[in-house]
Amino acid sequence: MKNLKKILLSGLAKSVFFYLLVFAANISAQTTSFIHLGVEQGLTQSQVQTLLQDGEGNLWVGTMGGVSKFNGKSFVTYKKKDGLAEDWVVSACKTKSGNIWFGHWGGGVSVYDLKSNKFKNLEMEEKTAFKSVKAIVEDANGIIWIGTQGKGILRINPSDFQAISYSKSNGLLSENISCLIFDNKQNLWIGSDKGITIVPKGVEITKASVLTLNELNGLNVSKIKTFAQGSENEIWVGTEDIGVLIVSTDELLTNGNPSLKGQINEELLSPKITFIDTDKDSNKWVGTKGGGVTKISKDGKIKHFTTRQGLNYYNANCIVQDRENNIWIGTDLGLNQYRGERFQTFDIADGIANNLIWSVIEDSKGSLWLGTNHGISVINYTANTTGNSDRISNDFSIKNYFSDEFLNNAVLSLFEDKKGIIWIGTANAGVYRIDTLTGKPQAFSSMELPSSSTVFAICDDNEGNIWFGTKEGAVKYNPTTSEFLVFNSENGLSVNSIYRIFKDSKGNLWFGALGGYLTMYDGNKFQVFNEKSGINHKFILCMNEDKAGNIWFGAYGGGLYKFDGNVFKNFTIKEGLKSESPYSLISDNSGNIWIGTSNGIEKYDVVNSLFTHYGKADGFSGVETNANAICRDSQGNIWFGTIMGVVKFNPSEDKTNMIEPLTRINGIKIFQKEAHFPVDSKFNYDQNHITFCFSGISLTSPEKVNYQYKLEGFDEEWSPITKSGEAVYSNLPHGNYTFMVKASNNDNIWNIEAETYRFSIVPPFWSTLWFKGIVLFCSIGLLYGFVKLRIRSLSKAKKELEQKVSERTVELADKNKELARKNKEVTDSINYAKRIQDAILPDLKKINKALPDSFILFQPKDIVSGDFYFFTERNDKIIISSVDCTGHGVPGAFMSMIGSSFLNQIVNEMGITDPSAILLELHKKVLKALNKDLLNRESIDGMDMSIISFDINTLELTFAGALRPLYCFFGNEFLEIKGDRFSIGGVADMENTNYNNHYFKGVKGDSLYLFSDGFADQFGGDSGKKFMSQRFKSFLYEIKDLPMVNQKQRLEETFNNWRGKLEQVDDILVIGVRI
């Protein structure tokens, strides 16, 4: 090898550091999808002897240390103490009734009864002479046949367990029985160490009636180990040391002459056969000692499964195919679940250079190039008879490219250009290229590549230029002119460190940068995509394009982005993505998006918007994928570079599991304690805290089984989807119920019909009809007696009362007359006060004349009002005010008369027209009138008001307010001017009391509104809440363009509709003026 290296280095003038290692041309070893279960997972003992699946979906595993029942999530172990005849199980059979028979090493026989869920020891040791029970079968009539190793066979009637023995005296070739089978015509085949004994259907076992097949009449072997039904007229025979014999049954059963149709021996890895089984696709599975398992397809293809392919041991003891088509194989080291050819792993054991795969591509010839942590490996599949490579088969070859310098460098990127040249980007040694036609490599020196020696990505453009992503930018190489051009943050890119380059179907180049924004180059200019564009993350780990032309991006910590040419759409954990940092992306031939992550891979079903995760439990053994290491080959397979080799995914093997789980309600708990189901399905009233325990058995991916449940009579809807196998209901009232539960498998296939349990909770005695009847009867009796006594007492009292009533009636009539007189006087006084209040209010005609487009909505709560309005004209100015006095009714009316009187004095007599001055002077007068000072603050009497001074000629407006605002509409613009935070007469501290003017210029058509708080504080509406200021503003905005008279009408209607039948809470005053 050293000489080979020297020759290569010399021949390439030491400019290239590669040497070539070519591995064997036909390797058959890649790891397939096996999941292992053993003692660590709960299996009772490692040496698995028998396997079968019961009607409830459980897998029963017979071992040398007992029987383990596996429901997909946990094992339950049964031993001699649980009813088995002994612990060591060597054979098993499930009958048509669902019961399971077990044969033991020491000659015992046990039966598991499905109905009682208990084992029965048949105590057959005397019948079997303590010889190992090697085989158990059931005939068409339900009779059980048992083969022993040294005591012949037993015929057992399961109704009474009576046994009849058959031995050599009855025609058997030997009493050392190894296997039994009923063929498709119900003939019994008995395998032994001396050949085969055949009992035709319906005949008694005698020397005269049986047929034999051994070395004396054409069988070239004596020791028979197992049988399997072949095609309709053939039996496959597994032997001790010459493989499999295929025996024709036609001539044998008609004239007693054997006919061997074939032998399978050299094709197997071991001739020592342990089992033969036929799966639902008519493939044969042959187990051996020392050679693992061989699968013989119905088209004749052979595939071996040994420890290299993932089987945990080379001695295969037993096999079963479950209801979901999974193959389970028992070995001396436990259970193996075969998950099909969906995933296949290639690693160092197959000949690749290193398990750490950084990049994957398929070249134009169909070869797979792997960039590893120590050089390059190339996988070539062997062509079949049609000239095409069959990538489902095992035959492939691997070539590895190394060099002294290159050996210690990771190959981070690979690319094939239009001329068939493979470009190689390394971690520390720059760029290499290999011409696939000549196989000659060439290295670019650091002087030729004007950038970093670390090359993360390689891509070409539509003009044939090669682009390299490096730490110092994107390098464009023109192969025709051998010119280099560097692009970085100074001439278009967002940052220098370019991690990914991708060319879309339109020829645009996309650049993903470490710490920089996504950038696109259309051949003329760069375009940067950032938060404004809809992408919120800077580090793009991967990118690719789907069939519809959408570009997909994986962002570090940001999930998945889809760009349709206009908008970015983000997919994160909220949408079902399992990883926030997709490492690699690709679209399959069906348009699904495949995503490599740090914890397996994910598929995004674009049509159904559904994410599906594939991990170790699903057969993906690579665990963590690497960025940039993904490829879809010409046959639609997807290759993932991982830290444990390259994993090939075959989409055609990714079949939907259409088999729904077998769902059962297994038990109940009452107040968190395990309990039995009541015989009559009735629970006492004090057993109303019930936990239902259930399971949905799907052995394909048991960790992905989900549940929904519902208790009819209590729940209105199904529960949210859950993985818990329990449903808890507490404080259930008495009544009739039906608990329902359904489960879904790994492909979201739900039970068509839910599993149900009907039950009732008995009411306590005090809630029963008979108890209620007794109580009612007694109550009526007591009531009757009480009524009779009461009537007697009342009759006597009535007479006395009538006398007193007569006397008091006269007296009450006199008092009512007096009360009516006084009430009339009070009402007359209040009505008179109203006339006085109406008299001091400004004349509405005068207001309408001065302000023709205006309104005043005045609606007192009581006869008299605490709200009032003020209006006057003085010196070409109009002064108008809305005043809200403390309280309403008579108290408020007194305050309103005081306020109105003072305003007339201040404006009309004192000549003050400035709004803030008016408020301050009114404040002083109210304080004086109410005898308030700083030492007397208990009184809260006062006024809240807003006032406007309006110049008729200049349209200048001046506003001041005491805890009341002014609403203005200047065109469509709304303005709220708030008053000062001092009530009139509310505070006696004159030094700190001040009111401010607000000046503004009016325009014809502007609208002004002054008002008290009564409208906004009114309760009403559907929920009885206040109208509120915000709703009041919105309503004014809605009606602002109507004539003022119509606005008043709308306000009245709205207020009355809002109030409905509720009481008016305060006086209402709203003044609207349009300039």
ROFI-838283 format. One record per residue (C-alpha): x, z, y. Coordinates in steps of 0.1 Angstrom, whole numbers, padded with zeros to 4 digits, always signed. Example, Ala and Ser with C-alpha at 12.3 -4.5 7.8 and 13.67 -1.06 7.14 Angstrom:
2
+0123+0078-0045/+0137+0071-0011/
This chain:
1075
+0000+0000+0000/+0029+0007+0024/+0043-0027+0017/+0009-0043+0024/+0008-0025+0057/+0043-0037+0067/+0035-0073+0058/+0003-0072+0079/+0021-0056+0109/+0049-0082+0107/+0025-0111+0104/+0006-0101+0134/+0038-0096+0155/+0029-0059+0157/+0001-0067+0182/-0026-0057+0158/-0025-0023+0139/-0051-0032+0112/-0047-0032+0075/-0075-0041+0051/-0087-0020+0022/-0113-0038+0000/-0133-0016-0023/-0149-0027-0056/-0173-0056-0052/-0202-0041-0071/-0209-0005-0062/-0241+0012-0073/-0241+0046-0058/-0259+0052-0026/-0279+0084-0023/-0317+0081-0024/-0345+0105-0015/-0344+0136-0037/-0356+0171-0027/-0343+0199-0048/-0361+0231-0057/-0346+0260-0076/-0342+0297-0080/-0335+0301-0042/-0369+0286-0035/-0387+0309-0060/-0384+0291-0093/-0382+0317-0120/-0353+0301-0139/-0332+0269-0134/-0335+0253-0168/-0367+0233-0166/-0381+0223-0200/-0417+0211-0192/-0436+0198-0162/-0473+0190-0157/-0499+0191-0129/-0532+0209-0132/-0566+0198-0118/-0561+0218-0087/-0529+0201-0078/-0505+0228-0088/-0472+0219-0106/-0466+0240-0137/-0429+0244-0145/-0419+0257-0179/-0384+0273-0181/-0364+0295-0203/-0375+0324-0181/-0412+0319-0179/-0437+0296-0163/-0437+0290-0125/-0468+0275-0107/-0459+0256-0076/-0485+0248-0049/-0461+0229-0027/-0452+0260-0006/-0444+0288-0030/-0439+0296-0066/-0460+0321-0087/-0442+0332-0119/-0459+0342-0151/-0440+0360-0180/-0448+0378-0212/-0461+0407-0192/-0487+0384-0177/-0500+0373-0211/-0475+0346-0223/-0465+0348-0259/-0429+0349-0247/-0409+0337-0217/-0390+0307-0231/-0413+0276-0228/-0403+0244-0245/-0435+0223-0245/-0468+0221-0226/-0500+0201-0226/-0530+0200-0202/-0563+0194-0221/-0593+0175-0209/-0610+0208-0201/-0582+0217-0177/-0567+0245-0198/-0529+0244-0203/-0512+0250-0237/-0476+0262-0238/-0453+0261-0268/-0425+0286-0270/-0390+0287-0285/-0398+0315-0308/-0428+0298-0323/-0455+0314-0300/-0484+0295-0284/-0501+0305-0251/-0532+0291-0234/-0540+0293-0198/-0577+0294-0193/-0587+0277-0161/-0620+0295-0156/-0607+0330-0160/-0572+0323-0146/-0557+0343-0174/-0533+0336-0203/-0541+0341-0239/-0515+0347-0266/-0527+0329-0298/-0502+0349-0319/-0492+0318-0339/-0458+0330-0349/-0468+0335-0386/-0482+0300-0387/-0451+0285-0371/-0427+0308-0390/-0412+0316-0357/-0400+0280-0353/-0398+0264-0319/-0429+0246-0308/-0414+0213-0296/-0446+0192-0290/-0483+0197-0281/-0509+0169-0278/-0547+0166-0277/-0567+0140-0296/-0598+0123-0284/-0620+0150-0300/-0603+0178-0281/-0583+0190-0312/-0548+0203-0304/-0518+0192-0325/-0486+0212-0325/-0452+0200-0337/-0427+0227-0347/-0390+0225-0354/-0390+0235-0391/-0426+0242-0400/-0442+0208-0397/-0473+0203-0376/-0505+0224-0369/-0540+0213-0362/-0558+0238-0340/-0595+0239-0331/-0597+0252-0296/-0632+0267-0301/-0619+0294-0325/-0581+0288-0326/-0581+0283-0363/-0550+0264-0375/-0543+0240-0404/-0507+0233-0413/-0492+0200-0425/-0458+0196-0440/-0437+0173-0462/-0462+0179-0490/-0488+0161-0469/-0465+0131-0464/-0444+0141-0434/-0408+0127-0435/-0395+0160-0422/-0408+0193-0410/-0384+0193-0380/-0408+0178-0355/-0395+0168-0321/-0423+0148-0305/-0460+0137-0309/-0481+0110-0294/-0515+0094-0299/-0512+0057-0291/-0540+0038-0274/-0558+0033-0307/-0557+0071-0314/-0531+0068-0342/-0508+0099-0344/-0471+0092-0342/-0449+0121-0354/-0411+0120-0345/-0386+0140-0365/-0350+0141-0375/-0358+0118-0405/-0377+0091-0387/-0413+0085-0377/-0445+0094-0396/-0477+0076-0385/-0512+0089-0392/-0538+0062-0387/-0569+0071-0367/-0596+0091-0386/-0577+0097-0419/-0566+0129-0435/-0529+0135-0436/-0518+0128-0471/-0488+0110-0487/-0511+0082-0495/-0526+0077-0461/-0496+0080-0438/-0471+0053-0428/-0434+0060-0424/-0407+0043-0404/-0371+0053-0411/-0337+0039-0421/-0351+0029-0455/-0376+0004-0441/-0360-0011-0410/-0355+0017-0385/-0318+0019-0377/-0319+0055-0366/-0332+0088-0380/-0333+0113-0351/-0363+0107-0329/-0365+0126-0296/-0395+0112-0277/-0424+0087-0276/-0441+0067-0249/-0469+0041-0249/-0456+0007-0239/-0478-0023-0235/-0510-0024-0254/-0494-0030-0288/-0460-0013-0285/-0445+0022-0286/-0412+0031-0269/-0391+0054-0290/-0364+0076-0276/-0336+0084-0300/-0308+0109-0304/-0279+0085-0299/-0289+0048-0297/-0311+0047-0266/-0346+0033-0267/-0363+0013-0294/-0394-0007-0287/-0417-0009-0318/-0445-0033-0322/-0477-0017-0336/-0495-0049-0348/-0478-0056-0381/-0468-0020-0387/-0504-0008-0388/-0518-0038-0407/-0492-0042-0435/-0469-0012-0430/-0439-0034-0420/-0421-0023-0389/-0413-0048-0362/-0387-0039-0336/-0392-0059-0304/-0361-0047-0286/-0336-0020-0279/-0324-0006-0246/-0291+0011-0249/-0262-0006-0231/-0283-0007-0199/-0285+0031-0199/-0257+0055-0188/-0263+0076-0219/-0278+0068-0253/-0291+0104-0257/-0328+0101-0248/-0348+0132-0237/-0380+0116-0224/-0398+0083-0216/-0427+0082-0192/-0447+0054-0175/-0457+0057-0139/-0488+0043-0122/-0470+0011-0113/-0461+0005-0150/-0424+0013-0144/-0407+0032-0173/-0386+0063-0166/-0360+0072-0192/-0343+0106-0192/-0310+0112-0209/-0285+0138-0216/-0253+0131-0196/-0267+0100-0179/-0294+0112-0156/-0326+0091-0153/-0330+0053-0155/-0359+0035-0140/-0369+0003-0157/-0392-0017-0134/-0420-0038-0149/-0401-0069-0138/-0370-0057-0157/-0349-0044-0129/-0329-0013-0137/-0319+0015-0113/-0300+0046-0123/-0304+0081-0108/-0275+0105-0114/-0259+0132-0093/-0245+0105-0071/-0279+0092-0062/-0291+0127-0055/-0303+0141-0088/-0291+0177-0090/-0278+0174-0126/-0269+0147-0151/-0290+0162-0180/-0327+0153-0174/-0351+0173-0195/-0387+0163-0184/-0407+0143-0159/-0441+0141-0144/-0458+0119-0118/-0482+0138-0096/-0515+0127-0082/-0498+0115-0050/-0474+0093-0070/-0443+0115-0064/-0419+0117-0094/-0408+0152-0104/-0378+0155-0127/-0367+0188-0144/-0330+0194-0152/-0309+0223-0162/-0305+0231-0125/-0341+0231-0114/-0366+0206-0100/-0360+0172-0083/-0387+0155-0063/-0381+0118-0060/-0394+0104-0027/-0389+0067-0034/-0366+0042-0019/-0377+0048+0017/-0343+0063+0027/-0309+0055+0012/-0277+0071+0024/-0242+0055+0023/-0212+0078+0028/-0176+0083+0018/-0185+0085-0019/-0197+0049-0016/-0165+0038+0000/-0171+0038+0037/-0142+0050+0059/-0158+0081+0073/-0192+0099+0073/-0194+0101+0111/-0211+0068+0121/-0210+0060+0159/-0223+0024+0159/-0241+0000+0136/-0248-0038+0138/-0257-0067+0115/-0237-0098+0120/-0250-0134+0118/-0241-0135+0081/-0261-0105+0072/-0232-0081+0068/-0236-0045+0081/-0208-0033+0104/-0203+0005+0108/-0182+0020+0135/-0170+0053+0120/-0148+0082+0133/-0119+0065+0115/-0122+0028+0117/-0147+0002+0105/-0167-0003+0073/-0185-0035+0064/-0213-0034+0038/-0222-0067+0020/-0251-0069-0005/-0247-0090-0036/-0268-0122-0035/-0295-0126-0061/-0305-0157-0080/-0323-0171-0050/-0292-0168-0029/-0305-0140-0007/-0292-0105-0006/-0316-0080-0022/-0312-0048-0001/-0335-0028-0024/-0311-0032-0053/-0279-0012-0059/-0253-0039-0058/-0231-0041-0027/-0195-0042-0016/-0177-0024+0012/-0147-0035+0032/-0128-0011+0055/-0106-0020+0084/-0079+0005+0094/-0047+0008+0115/-0023+0036+0122/-0035+0039+0158/-0070+0029+0150/-0073+0053+0121/-0074+0082+0145/-0099+0066+0169/-0137+0066+0167/-0154+0032+0169/-0180+0039+0196/-0194+0004+0200/-0198-0029+0181/-0211-0063+0192/-0211-0098+0178/-0210-0126+0204/-0225-0161+0201/-0192-0174+0185/-0194-0149+0156/-0166-0127+0170/-0170-0089+0164/-0161-0069+0195/-0150-0033+0188/-0150-0005+0214/-0130+0026+0206/-0127+0062+0219/-0091+0060+0230/-0076+0026+0220/-0096+0002+0242/-0111-0030+0227/-0105-0049+0195/-0121-0081+0182/-0124-0097+0148/-0132-0133+0141/-0155-0132+0110/-0145-0167+0100/-0108-0160+0098/-0108-0122+0095/-0080-0119+0120/-0082-0090+0144/-0069-0090+0180/-0064-0061+0203/-0068-0061+0241/-0039-0042+0256/-0045-0017+0284/-0030-0042+0309/-0056-0068+0298/-0086-0045+0301/-0085-0031+0337/-0104+0001+0329/-0106+0031+0306/-0094+0030+0270/-0128+0046+0261/-0154+0019+0256/-0190+0033+0251/-0209+0000+0250/-0205-0037+0246/-0230-0065+0254/-0230-0101+0265/-0250-0119+0292/-0268-0153+0291/-0236-0170+0304/-0215-0158+0275/-0196-0131+0295/-0188-0099+0276/-0196-0066+0293/-0179-0033+0285/-0192+0002+0294/-0164+0025+0303/-0157+0057+0322/-0145+0038+0352/-0174+0014+0354/-0188-0018+0338/-0162-0044+0330/-0172-0081+0329/-0150-0104+0308/-0151-0142+0310/-0138-0155+0277/-0133-0190+0292/-0111-0179+0321/-0099-0146+0306/-0108-0130+0339/-0120-0094+0343/-0143-0081+0370/-0151-0044+0374/-0184-0030+0387/-0187+0006+0398/-0204+0029+0423/-0188+0010+0452/-0203-0024+0443/-0237-0018+0428/-0238+0008+0400/-0252+0043+0407/-0220+0060+0391/-0189+0049+0373/-0193+0063+0338/-0214+0036+0319/-0227+0049+0286/-0251+0021+0275/-0255-0016+0283/-0286-0035+0270/-0297-0071+0276/-0335-0077+0276/-0354-0108+0266/-0353-0121+0302/-0315-0119+0304/-0314-0088+0326/-0286-0062+0319/-0296-0026+0319/-0270+0001+0324/-0274+0038+0314/-0249+0061+0331/-0237+0096+0326/-0250+0115+0355/-0263+0084+0373/-0296+0065+0377/-0307+0037+0355/-0295+0004+0369/-0306-0032+0362/-0285-0064+0369/-0304-0097+0371/-0273-0118+0374/-0273-0117+0412/-0279-0081+0423/-0282-0046+0410/-0314-0026+0412/-0314+0012+0409/-0344+0031+0394/-0348+0067+0404/-0375+0093+0410/-0394+0070+0434/-0395+0044+0407/-0410+0069+0382/-0379+0078+0361/-0369+0114+0367/-0338+0117+0346/-0303+0104+0352/-0286+0103+0318/-0300+0074+0297/-0288+0078+0261/-0304+0047+0246/-0325+0017+0254/-0342-0012+0236/-0371-0037+0239/-0403-0039+0218/-0421-0070+0206/-0444-0069+0237/-0415-0070+0261/-0417-0034+0271/-0383-0017+0277/-0379+0018+0261/-0354+0044+0273/-0343+0077+0258/-0333+0102+0285/-0312+0133+0279/-0336+0162+0282/-0364+0139+0295/-0379+0124+0263/-0390+0088+0261/-0398+0063+0289/-0416+0030+0285/-0412+0004+0313/-0438-0025+0313/-0421-0043+0342/-0440-0023+0368/-0445+0013+0358/-0425+0039+0339/-0445+0060+0314/-0430+0092+0301/-0435+0106+0266/-0424+0142+0260/-0432+0171+0236/-0467+0173+0252/-0474+0138+0238/-0461+0148+0204/-0424+0139+0206/-0404+0164+0186/-0371+0160+0206/-0366+0159+0243/-0333+0139+0239/-0337+0107+0219/-0303+0095+0208/-0312+0059+0197/-0341+0035+0199/-0353+0004+0181/-0386-0015+0175/-0395-0025+0139/-0412-0057+0129/-0446-0041+0133/-0440-0030+0169/-0435+0007+0161/-0407+0025+0180/-0381+0043+0159/-0362+0072+0175/-0330+0088+0163/-0327+0125+0173/-0305+0155+0166/-0331+0167+0140/-0341+0136+0119/-0359+0106+0131/-0393+0098+0146/-0417+0069+0146/-0440+0062+0175/-0471+0042+0164/-0478+0022+0195/-0513+0012+0184/-0525+0047+0175/-0503+0066+0201/-0490+0088+0173/-0456+0103+0167/-0445+0110+0131/-0413+0130+0123/-0391+0124+0093/-0366+0152+0083/-0348+0164+0053/-0381+0174+0036/-0391+0137+0039/-0360+0124+0024/-0339+0117+0055/-0306+0133+0046/-0287+0123+0076/-0301+0152+0097/-0285+0144+0130/-0283+0108+0143/-0257+0095+0167/-0263+0078+0200/-0259+0040+0200/-0259+0039+0161/-0290+0020+0152/-0298-0014+0139/-0327-0035+0125/-0314-0059+0099/-0327-0094+0091/-0349-0080+0063/-0366-0054+0086/-0346-0024+0074/-0335+0001+0100/-0301+0016+0098/-0293+0050+0114/-0258+0062+0120/-0256+0099+0114/-0231+0127+0110/-0234+0124+0072/-0231+0086+0067/-0254+0057+0075/-0290+0059+0064/-0310+0028+0056/-0348+0031+0061/-0370+0006+0043/-0403+0002+0062/-0420-0015+0032/-0415+0018+0013/-0430+0039+0041/-0464+0039+0025/-0493+0059+0038/-0503+0088+0015/-0540+0081+0010/-0545+0110-0014/-0563+0138+0003/-0552+0174-0004/-0569+0194-0031/-0584+0222-0011/-0596+0255-0026/-0608+0288-0013/-0585+0311-0032/-0596+0346-0022/-0610+0370+0004/-0599+0401+0021/-0623+0428+0035/-0608+0447+0064/-0574+0431+0056/-0575+0444+0020/-0577+0420-0010/-0611+0419-0026/-0630+0400-0053/-0658+0376-0045/-0691+0393-0051/-0710+0381-0082/-0741+0374-0062/-0722+0363-0031/-0737+0392-0011/-0717+0416+0011/-0728+0450+0024/-0733+0454+0061/-0701+0475+0063/-0681+0446+0047/-0685+0424+0077/-0648+0419+0085/-0639+0391+0061/-0607+0370+0058/-0609+0338+0038/-0577+0327+0020/-0575+0290+0012/-0549+0263+0004/-0547+0225+0005/-0523+0213-0021/-0504+0181-0012/-0470+0181-0029/-0457+0151-0009/-0450+0171+0023/-0466+0205+0019/-0452+0217+0052/-0473+0191+0070/-0506+0202+0055/-0531+0211+0083/-0565+0228+0081/-0598+0231+0100/-0625+0255+0091/-0660+0265+0103/-0685+0293+0095/-0720+0279+0096/-0743+0304+0110/-0716+0317+0133/-0693+0289+0146/-0707+0260+0166/-0676+0238+0163/-0648+0233+0138/-0617+0254+0145/-0586+0239+0162/-0562+0223+0137/-0539+0250+0122/-0513+0254+0095/-0524+0289+0086/-0541+0294+0053/-0564+0322+0065/-0595+0325+0086/-0605+0359+0099/-0641+0368+0110/-0649+0403+0122/-0681+0421+0131/-0703+0395+0114/-0740+0403+0118/-0762+0403+0088/-0775+0369+0077/-0767+0338+0056/-0735+0319+0061/-0715+0290+0047/-0677+0290+0051/-0663+0254+0051/-0626+0244+0051/-0609+0210+0050/-0573+0200+0049/-0552+0169+0058/-0520+0156+0042/-0487+0145+0058/-0503+0112+0069/-0534+0129+0085/-0557+0120+0057/-0585+0146+0057/-0608+0158+0029/-0639+0137+0029/-0660+0167+0018/-0651+0202+0029/-0647+0230+0004/-0676+0255+0009/-0685+0291+0000/-0721+0303+0007/-0727+0340+0011/-0748+0365+0029/-0743+0399+0045/-0770+0424+0036/-0785+0442+0066/-0784+0480+0067/-0815+0498+0056/-0826+0505+0091/-0827+0468+0098/-0847+0459+0067/-0884+0449+0069/-0896+0478+0047/-0878+0504+0068/-0892+0488+0100/-0927+0488+0084/-0925+0526+0077/-0912+0533+0111/-0939+0512+0127/-0966+0529+0106/-0954+0564+0115/-0950+0554+0151/-0986+0541+0152/-0999+0573+0136/-0980+0595+0161/-0991+0574+0189/-1027+0575+0179/-1026+0613+0177/-1008+0616+0210/-1033+0592+0226/-1063+0613+0213/-1048+0645+0227/-1039+0628+0259/-1074+0614+0264/-1089+0648+0260/-1064+0662+0285/-1069+0634+0309/-1107+0637+0308/-1105+0672+0320/-1079+0664+0346/-1100+0634+0357/-1128+0655+0368/-1105+0678+0388/-1088+0648+0403/-1120+0631+0413/-1129+0661+0433/-1095+0662+0451/-1096+0624+0456/-1129+0627+0473/-1116+0653+0496/-1084+0635+0504/-1100+0601+0509/-1117+0612+0540/-1085+0627+0553/-1065+0596+0544/-1090+0573+0561/-1085+0592+0594/-1047+0590+0591/-1048+0552+0583/-1067+0546+0615/-1041+0565+0634/-1012+0546+0618/-1028+0513+0624/-1032+0521+0661/-0995+0531+0664/-0984+0501+0645/-1003+0478+0668/-0987+0496+0698/-0952+0490+0684/-0960+0454+0675/-0974+0447+0709/-0943+0463+0724/-0920+0440+0704/-0941+0409+0712/-0939+0419+0748/-0902+0423+0745/-0901+0388+0730/-0920+0374+0760/-0894+0392+0783/-0865+0377+0763/-0881+0343+0763/-0885+0346+0801/-0848+0354+0807/-0836+0326+0785/-0828+0294+0804/-0855+0268+0807/-0851+0241+0780/-0865+0214+0803/-0838+0222+0828/-0812+0220+0802/-0825+0187+0788/-0825+0173+0823/-0789+0182+0829/-0778+0174+0794/-0803+0148+0781/-0784+0142+0748/-0783+0178+0736/-0801+0204+0714/-0805+0241+0710/-0814+0254+0675/-0826+0289+0681/-0842+0308+0652/-0843+0346+0654/-0843+0366+0622/-0871+0389+0635/-0895+0387+0664/-0868+0393+0689/-0832+0381+0687/-0797+0394+0691/-0785+0359+0698/-0791+0342+0731/-0779+0311+0751/-0770+0309+0787/-0771+0279+0810/-0766+0273+0847/-0755+0246+0872/-0731+0256+0900/-0709+0235+0923/-0711+0203+0902/-0704+0223+0871/-0725+0230+0841/-0719+0263+0824/-0733+0268+0789/-0727+0296+0765/-0737+0308+0730/-0738+0346+0726/-0741+0367+0695/-0749+0403+0702/-0743+0432+0678/-0772+0435+0654/-0805+0417+0654/-0842+0426+0660/-0849+0452+0687/-0813+0466+0690/-0799+0431+0693/-0826+0421+0718/-0816+0450+0741/-0780+0438+0740/-0790+0402+0747/-0810+0412+0778/-0780+0432+0791/-0757+0403+0784/-0780+0377+0800/-0785+0398+0831/-0748+0404+0835/-0740+0366+0831/-0766+0358+0858/-0749+0383+0881/-0713+0370+0873/-0720+0333+0877/-0750+0330+0900/-0744+0360+0923/-0706+0365+0921/-0699+0328+0919/-0674+0330+0891/-0673+0297+0871/-0640+0300+0853/-0648+0307+0816/-0620+0332+0810/-0628+0351+0842/-0665+0352+0832/-0657+0367+0798/-0634+0393+0814/-0659+0404+0840/-0687+0405+0814/-0664+0427+0792/-0660+0452+0821/-0696+0454+0828/-0706+0459+0792/-0681+0487+0788/-0694+0504+0819/-0730+0499+0809/-0723+0514+0774/-0702+0542+0788/-0672+0532+0766/-0636+0543+0772/-0604+0546+0752/-0615+0580+0738/-0649+0567+0726/-0643+0540+0700/-0669+0548+0675/-0694+0524+0690/-0691+0488+0678/-0717+0475+0702/-0706+0442+0719/-0709+0405+0719/-0691+0375+0704/-0695+0344+0725/-0682+0310+0734/-0686+0294+0769/-0679+0260+0784/-0675+0250+0821/-0682+0213+0824/-0674+0192+0856/-0702+0166+0859/-0680+0142+0879/-0646+0144+0863/-0658+0152+0828/-0632+0180+0827/-0640+0208+0803/-0628+0244+0802/-0635+0266+0772/-0630+0303+0765/-0642+0323+0736/-0645+0359+0724/-0642+0357+0686/-0662+0325+0686/-0648+0289+0684/-0658+0255+0698/-0661+0225+0676/-0654+0191+0692/-0656+0155+0679/-0635+0131+0700/-0645+0099+0684/-0638+0104+0647/-0613+0132+0654/-0624+0167+0648/-0609+0196+0668/-0616+0233+0663/-0607+0255+0694/-0606+0291+0684/-0616+0319+0708/-0595+0350+0716/-0596+0379+0692/-0614+0403+0716/-0651+0410+0714/-0670+0415+0746/-0674+0453+0750/-0657+0459+0717/-0624+0473+0730/-0620+0497+0760/-0583+0490+0765/-0585+0468+0796/-0548+0464+0800/-0544+0446+0767/-0576+0426+0769/-0573+0391+0781/-0592+0358+0776/-0576+0324+0778/-0589+0291+0790/-0586+0258+0770/-0586+0226+0791/-0594+0191+0780/-0607+0159+0793/-0640+0146+0779/-0650+0111+0773/-0685+0097+0771/-0698+0100+0736/-0678+0132+0727/-0697+0159+0709/-0694+0197+0715/-0709+0225+0694/-0712+0262+0702/-0728+0286+0677/-0732+0321+0664/-0722+0331+0628/-0758+0332+0615/-0758+0296+0600/-0725+0300+0581/-0734+0335+0568/-0767+0325+0553/-0769+0330+0515/-0785+0303+0494/-0778+0272+0473/-0778+0271+0435/-0755+0301+0431/-0767+0323+0460/-0735+0321+0479/-0728+0318+0517/-0731+0285+0534/-0695+0291+0548/-0678+0276+0579/-0661+0248+0559/-0694+0234+0547/-0708+0238+0582/-0679+0217+0596/-0683+0190+0570/-0720+0188+0577/-0715+0185+0614/-0690+0157+0607/-0716+0140+0585/-0743+0140+0613/-0721+0137+0644/-0731+0101+0651/-0769+0108+0650/-0788+0115+0683/-0788+0151+0691/-0825+0155+0685/-0820+0142+0650/-0790+0164+0645/-0812+0195+0653/-0838+0183+0628/-0812+0178+0601/-0797+0212+0608/-0831+0229+0604/-0839+0210+0572/-0805+0218+0557/-0807+0255+0567/-0842+0259+0552/-0833+0241+0520/-0801+0261+0516/-0820+0294+0522/-0848+0285+0498/-0868+0317+0490/-0841+0341+0501/-0844+0362+0532/-0828+0350+0565/-0798+0373+0570/-0791+0369+0607/-0802+0352+0639/-0794+0315+0641/-0781+0298+0673/-0765+0263+0674/-0760+0244+0706/-0750+0207+0705/-0740+0186+0735/-0730+0150+0737/-0711+0141+0769/
